[in-house]
Amino acid sequence: MEEKRTTARAEFLGFDVGKASHWACGLDGAGRVVLSERVANRAADIDAVMARAAPGALVAVDQKRNIGALVVARARAAGNPVAYLPGSAEKALRDAERGVAKTDRIDAEVIARAALGMPHVLRPLAEEAPRAASVRLLASQLDFCVRSRTQAKNRLRAVLLEADPALEAAVDPSCAWHMAVLAGIGGPARCAEAGVRRFRAVAERAGGATRAASSRLWDALSASAAGGPAAAQGELARMLARGILSLDAEIAEVEALMAAELEGDETYRCLLTVPGIGPKTAAALVAGVDISLFPSHDRLASYCGVAPADSQSGTSVRSSRPQRGGNKALKNLLIFSCNSLVGTGNRFGRYYDECRARNMRHNAALKAVARKRLKVIWAIMRDPRPYEEPAA
């Protein structure tokens, strides 16, 4: 790839970021390329590029965290404003260019030209407060652990179903003492060898096992052992149960850390007063939304994916089409948490009833309620104060 250097100062810097190295492209005010080269993902190398930019040059990146975090940090340290170009926008701009090639150099130039000519497509990057960064990292780890636990539970169900459908129906991967039995003793064959006394001792030590419930599981394990399932299936069940218990403990630890971080957060406390907003949704909002970047609730709704997408051509206008984009994690939390509002007498429960009376389907009504409630969420995050139900 061709590298280009001149003595002119770059007023707009675009970085196509990567794990080991980035490609940097610098433009002057007239749009001429004055810098185009590969830069190692090291602070000293990035600082050297920043030193060749004009004071206050706008730096645009295509990834704001992970592999792009060092570029963002060094740009801020140099006193440069930083913005983010989403991947979907970058692809659309690249496709509009002449040619079909896709290279790091081309991507970096596309990012730089977006900063020069279309700054409105960039997302501003506000500097993250230490507490907000901690909550975001913990929320990300919690999401990872929950997904890993769900995968482990599904895998355990698949193993048990292949061994014995009746046993799969009897074992609950969400029950701690069920998992303690499988993790501590093993599958049906190991439980049969250990005997009912040890089985009951392990179950009771884990807590929550009644005599009737433990008898039902013991009967299912005994019947499965008589059928002679493969030894490997019992060992797999043991390993998966151990993994589930370990992830349960890790999830509890991360949740405790998040609770400690959010304990004194006024925004979090006020969000919990909004109908249907629980600790998980409130923590996700605090971690994932910098409210200073959203001047209106319409902007926040678009970011969260709960705003309708207008579709207009000539005299044909259709604005009820649901939006496909947005932050999917927040979108799911905001919509599905509205299920708890169905049948309630508060303003959102009544609005759901109104939507259903207009022949809206259940899911469409939930989305409409989520959009209406987001106005309240935006106002509370902008000016933290507890939610108050308006007079009927």
C-alpha positions in Angstrom: 0.0 0.0 0.0 1.2 3.4 -0.8 2.1 5.7 2.1 2.0 9.5 1.7 3.7 12.2 3.7 3.9 16.0 3.2 4.8 18.9 5.4 1.3 20.3 5.5 -0.7 19.9 8.7 -3.8 17.6 8.7 -7.0 19.3 9.9 -9.0 16.1 9.7 -7.7 12.7 10.7 -9.4 9.4 9.9 -8.3 6.2 11.5 -9.2 2.7 10.2 -8.3 1.0 13.4 -6.9 -2.5 13.8 -5.5 -4.8 16.5 -1.8 -4.6 15.6 -1.9 -1.4 13.6 -4.1 1.3 12.2 -4.2 3.2 8.9 -4.3 6.9 9.3 -5.4 9.4 6.7 -5.0 13.2 7.1 -6.7 15.9 5.0 -6.1 19.6 4.9 -9.0 22.1 4.8 -9.2 21.8 1.0 -9.6 18.0 1.1 -6.1 17.2 -0.1 -4.5 14.1 1.4 -1.5 15.2 3.4 -0.9 12.0 5.4 -1.7 8.4 4.6 0.3 5.7 6.4 0.1 2.6 8.6 0.6 3.3 12.3 1.4 0.7 14.9 -1.1 0.4 17.8 1.4 1.9 20.3 1.1 5.2 22.1 4.3 6.6 20.8 3.5 5.9 17.2 0.0 7.4 17.5 1.3 10.4 19.3 3.7 11.0 16.4 0.8 11.2 14.0 -1.1 13.5 16.3 1.9 15.8 16.4 1.7 16.3 12.6 -2.0 17.4 12.8 -3.1 21.0 13.1 -4.1 22.1 16.7 -7.7 21.0 17.3 -7.8 18.7 14.3 -10.9 16.5 14.3 -10.1 12.8 14.8 -12.6 10.3 13.5 -12.4 6.5 14.2 -14.5 3.5 13.1 -14.4 1.8 16.5 -14.5 3.7 19.7 -13.6 0.9 22.2 -11.5 -2.2 22.2 -9.0 -1.9 19.4 -9.8 1.8 18.9 -9.5 2.8 22.6 -5.9 3.8 22.4 -6.4 6.1 19.4 -9.3 7.8 21.2 -7.2 8.2 24.4 -4.1 9.6 22.7 -6.2 12.0 20.6 -7.8 13.4 23.7 -4.5 13.6 25.4 -3.3 15.8 22.5 -6.3 18.1 22.9 -8.1 16.9 19.7 -11.9 16.4 19.5 -12.9 12.8 18.7 -15.9 11.5 16.8 -17.0 8.0 15.8 -18.3 6.8 12.4 -20.5 3.7 12.7 -19.6 0.8 10.5 -22.8 0.8 8.6 -22.4 4.5 7.7 -18.7 3.9 6.7 -19.8 1.0 4.4 -22.5 3.2 2.7 -20.0 6.0 2.1 -17.3 3.6 0.8 -19.9 2.0 -1.6 -20.7 5.4 -2.9 -17.0 5.9 -3.9 -15.7 4.9 -7.4 -14.2 1.5 -7.5 -14.9 -1.7 -5.7 -11.7 -2.2 -3.6 -11.8 -2.4 0.1 -8.5 -1.6 1.8 -7.4 -0.1 5.0 -6.2 3.0 3.2 -9.5 3.5 1.4 -11.5 3.0 4.6 -9.3 5.6 6.5 -9.8 8.1 3.7 -13.5 7.6 3.7 -13.6 8.2 7.4 -11.5 11.4 7.0 -13.6 12.7 4.2 -16.8 12.1 6.3 -15.2 14.3 9.0 -14.4 17.0 6.4 -17.6 17.0 4.4 -20.3 15.3 6.4 -19.6 15.9 10.1 -23.3 15.3 10.8 -22.9 11.6 10.1 -20.3 11.3 12.9 -21.3 10.5 16.5 -19.6 12.7 19.1 -17.6 10.9 21.8 -18.0 12.4 25.2 -15.2 11.6 27.7 -16.4 8.9 30.0 -16.4 9.4 33.8 -14.6 6.7 35.8 -17.8 5.4 37.4 -19.6 5.2 34.0 -16.6 3.3 32.6 -16.7 0.9 35.5 -20.4 0.3 35.2 -20.1 -0.2 31.4 -17.4 -2.8 31.8 -19.3 -4.6 34.5 -22.5 -4.6 32.4 -20.6 -6.0 29.5 -19.1 -8.8 31.7 -22.5 -9.5 33.1 -24.0 -9.9 29.6 -21.1 -12.2 28.7 -21.6 -14.4 31.7 -25.4 -14.6 31.2 -24.9 -15.6 27.6 -22.3 -18.2 28.5 -24.6 -19.6 31.2 -27.5 -19.9 28.8 -25.3 -21.7 26.3 -24.1 -24.1 29.0 -27.7 -24.8 30.1 -28.8 -25.4 26.5 -25.8 -27.8 26.0 -26.7 -29.7 29.2 -30.3 -30.1 28.0 -29.0 -31.4 24.7 -26.8 -34.0 26.4 -29.5 -35.2 28.8 -32.1 -35.3 26.0 -29.9 -37.6 23.9 -29.2 -39.8 27.0 -32.8 -40.0 28.2 -35.7 -37.6 27.4 -37.4 -38.4 30.8 -34.2 -37.4 32.7 -33.9 -34.2 30.6 -37.5 -33.3 31.7 -36.7 -34.0 35.3 -33.5 -31.9 35.5 -33.8 -28.1 35.9 -30.5 -26.4 34.9 -31.7 -23.3 36.8 -32.1 -25.2 40.0 -28.9 -24.9 42.2 -29.3 -28.2 44.0 -30.0 -30.1 40.8 -26.7 -28.7 39.4 -24.9 -29.4 42.7 -25.9 -33.1 42.5 -24.7 -33.5 38.9 -21.5 -31.5 39.6 -20.7 -33.3 42.9 -21.6 -36.8 41.9 -22.1 -37.0 38.2 -24.6 -38.5 35.8 -27.1 -41.4 36.3 -24.4 -44.1 36.5 -22.3 -42.3 39.1 -25.4 -41.4 41.2 -26.5 -45.1 41.2 -23.0 -46.1 42.4 -23.0 -43.4 45.1 -26.4 -44.4 46.4 -29.4 -42.6 47.6 -27.9 -41.5 51.0 -25.0 -39.6 49.4 -27.4 -38.2 46.8 -29.7 -36.8 49.4 -26.7 -35.5 51.5 -25.4 -33.5 48.4 -28.9 -32.2 47.6 -29.6 -31.1 51.1 -26.2 -29.5 51.5 -26.9 -27.4 48.4 -30.1 -26.1 50.0 -33.7 -25.9 48.7 -34.2 -29.6 48.1 -37.4 -31.0 49.7 -37.8 -34.7 50.3 -40.4 -35.0 47.6 -38.4 -33.1 45.0 -35.2 -35.0 45.6 -37.2 -38.3 45.4 -38.5 -37.4 42.0 -35.0 -36.6 40.7 -33.5 -39.7 42.3 -36.2 -41.8 40.5 -35.4 -40.2 37.2 -31.7 -40.8 37.6 -32.2 -44.4 38.7 -34.4 -45.2 35.7 -31.9 -43.6 33.4 -29.0 -45.5 34.9 -30.9 -48.8 34.3 -31.2 -47.8 30.6 -27.4 -47.7 30.4 -26.5 -44.3 28.9 -23.0 -43.8 27.5 -20.4 -43.0 30.2 -19.3 -39.9 28.3 -22.8 -38.4 28.7 -22.6 -38.5 32.4 -19.2 -36.9 32.5 -20.3 -34.2 30.1 -23.3 -33.5 32.4 -20.9 -33.3 35.4 -18.6 -30.8 33.6 -21.5 -28.6 32.3 -23.2 -28.5 35.7 -19.9 -27.4 37.3 -19.6 -24.7 34.6 -23.2 -23.5 35.3 -22.6 -23.3 39.1 -19.3 -21.4 38.4 -21.1 -18.9 36.2 -23.9 -18.5 38.7 -21.3 -17.4 41.3 -19.6 -15.1 38.8 -22.9 -13.5 37.9 -23.7 -12.9 41.5 -20.2 -11.4 42.1 -20.5 -9.0 39.1 -24.0 -8.0 40.1 -22.7 -7.1 43.6 -19.9 -5.0 42.1 -22.4 -3.2 39.9 -24.7 -2.6 42.8 -21.8 -1.1 44.8 -20.8 1.2 41.8 -24.4 2.3 41.3 -25.3 2.7 45.0 -24.7 6.5 45.1 -25.8 7.2 41.5 -28.7 9.6 41.5 -29.8 8.9 37.9 -29.9 5.1 38.6 -31.9 5.7 41.8 -34.4 7.9 40.0 -34.8 5.5 37.0 -35.8 2.7 39.4 -38.9 4.8 40.2 -40.2 4.6 36.6 -42.9 1.9 36.2 -41.4 -1.2 34.6 -37.8 -0.2 35.1 -35.8 -2.7 37.2 -32.2 -2.8 38.3 -31.0 -4.5 35.0 -32.7 -2.0 32.7 -31.7 1.0 34.9 -28.0 -0.2 35.0 -28.0 -0.7 31.2 -29.3 2.9 30.7 -26.7 4.4 33.0 -23.9 2.3 31.4 -24.9 2.7 27.8 -26.4 6.3 27.5 -24.5 9.5 27.8 -27.5 11.8 28.0 -25.5 14.9 27.0 -25.2 13.5 23.5 -29.0 13.4 23.1 -30.6 16.9 22.9 -34.1 15.4 22.6 -36.1 12.3 23.4 -36.5 11.7 19.7 -32.7 11.3 19.3 -32.6 8.9 22.2 -35.5 6.9 20.8 -33.7 6.6 17.5 -30.5 5.4 19.3 -32.4 2.8 21.3 -34.2 1.6 18.2 -37.8 2.3 19.5 -38.6 5.2 17.1 -40.7 4.4 14.0 -38.8 4.6 10.7 -40.5 6.9 8.2 -40.9 5.7 4.6 -42.0 8.2 2.1 -42.0 8.3 -1.7 -43.9 10.9 -3.7 -47.4 11.1 -2.3 -47.1 7.7 -0.5 -46.2 8.1 3.1 -45.9 5.2 5.6 -44.4 6.0 9.0 -45.5 3.0 11.0 -42.7 0.7 9.9 -40.7 -0.5 13.0 -37.0 0.5 13.1 -34.5 -2.3 12.5 -31.4 -0.6 13.8 -30.5 1.0 17.1 -28.8 -0.4 20.2 -30.4 -3.9 20.2 -29.5 -4.7 23.8 -31.3 -1.5 25.1 -34.1 -2.0 22.6 -34.9 -5.4 23.9 -34.7 -4.4 27.6 -36.9 -1.3 27.0 -39.6 -3.2 25.0 -39.8 -6.5 27.0 -39.8 -4.7 30.4 -43.1 -3.1 29.3 -44.7 -6.6 29.7 -44.9 -5.8 33.4 -47.0 -2.7 32.7 -49.8 -4.7 31.0 -52.9 -4.7 33.2 -51.6 -1.9 35.5 -53.6 1.2 36.2 -50.7 3.7 35.7 -50.4 5.9 32.6 -48.4 3.3 30.7 -50.8 0.5 31.4 -53.7 2.6 30.3 -51.8 3.6 27.1 -51.2 -0.1 26.3 -55.0 -0.7 26.7 -55.6 2.2 24.3 -53.2 0.8 21.7 -54.9 -2.6 21.9 -58.3 -0.9 21.5 -57.0 0.5 18.2 -56.4 -3.1 17.0 -52.6 -3.0 17.6 -51.0 -6.4 18.2 -49.4 -7.1 21.5 -45.8 -6.6 20.3 -46.7 -3.4 18.5 -48.4 -2.1 21.6 -45.4 -2.9 23.7 -43.1 -0.9 21.3 -45.5 2.0 21.4 -45.5 2.0 25.2 -41.7 1.7 25.3 -41.5 4.8 23.0 -43.9 6.8 25.2 -42.1 5.8 28.4 -38.7 6.8 26.9 -39.8 10.4 27.0 -40.0 10.1 30.8 -36.7 8.2 30.9 -35.0 10.9 28.8 -36.3 13.7 31.1 -35.2 11.9 34.3 -31.7 11.2 32.9 -31.4 14.8 31.8 -32.6 16.2 35.2 -32.5 13.4 37.8 -35.6 13.4 39.9 -38.0 10.6 41.0 -40.9 9.8 38.7 -44.3 11.1 39.7 -47.5 9.6 38.3 -49.5 12.5 36.7 -53.0 13.1 37.9 -55.6 11.3 35.9 
